[in-house]
Amino acid sequence: MKKLLFLTIVTLVSFSLNATNKAKAEPEIKSEVSVESVMTLHGLVIDHVTNETLPGAIVTVDGETVYTDLDGNFILKNVKPGKVKLTVSMISYADQMIEIDSKEVSKINIKLKQI
């Protein structure tokens, strides 16, 4: 029984040392995003006819989705600089897709039409 316990402990220590050596040998990969490589996009979603703000509208850019607040405002962080496609949707309104250049536009007003 003592031999089995000893072999188990030796094996565990060996695996532990091997894993530690592999971790030291492999280069560390850093996936940091530079501050200059992302933009912030602010906007307002309103009704096309009444100009009332639309709370709860869904705004999506590059897979990032946010909802408009009670005043129809939204903020999208981490938007890639350059041309991006912004999609806005809400129940009983026609979806709208807009292509913008996030380097040139940081604030946008979007008017949705009721279906």
BELCOR-V986016 format. One line per field, one symbol per residue. phi: phi as a letter, one per 40 degrees, with the letter a starting at -180 (. if undefined). A space follows every 50 residues. Layout:
phi=???
This chain:
phi=.cccccccccccccccccccccccccccbbbcbccccbbbbbabbbcccc gccbcgccbbbfgcbbbcccbgcabbbgccchcbbbbbaadgbccbbbbb bcccbbbabbbbbcc
